[in-house]
Amino acid sequence: MTFTQWRDRFRGWRGHRPFAGGMLLVLGGTEILVTMKAPLPVILHVGMQGLAGYLLPTLMVLCGLLIIFNPTQRLFYSIIAILLSLGTWLTSNIGGFVIGLLMGAVGSSLTFGWLPDQEPRQSRRQRRKETRTAESVRQDGPLPGAGKPA
């Protein structure tokens, strides 16, 4: 399988699921987990630092993966993910220094708003091609019956 065939298959697969929202959730949860273990001298330890500090971002990553690989339950996962993202404000270094919290909130919002029955977006090349054909039809002459009163 060539690279272009693989890329086209991946684009088709990605187009049938809320991929961007799931990836933002995975990245946000991973960022929060990384900041929990960061060896920085100025790490903020606000809130509960026990199991909840590691559990919430891990569940964020899990929700993101479930959204990507099981998009039929995306509404449930996105509601759980926004609650987990907001919970990291208290448990995990202010939500991974706010970056992970924002990525999780935006990802779950994108997932919640994704509709599976939308028409796929047309590429710029296709839109440009359609506009050119419409302009050439207009330039060929007036349409039959144009300008006559009804």
Secondary structure, DSSP 4 states (H G I P E B T S, - for coil): --HHHHHHHHHHHHHTTTHHHHHHHHHHHHHHHHHHS---TT----S--SHHHHHHHHHHHHHHHHHHH-GGGHHHHHHHHHHHHHHHHHHTHHHHHTHHHHHHHHHHHHHHH--TTSPPPPPHHHHHHHHHHHHHHHHH-PPTTTTS--
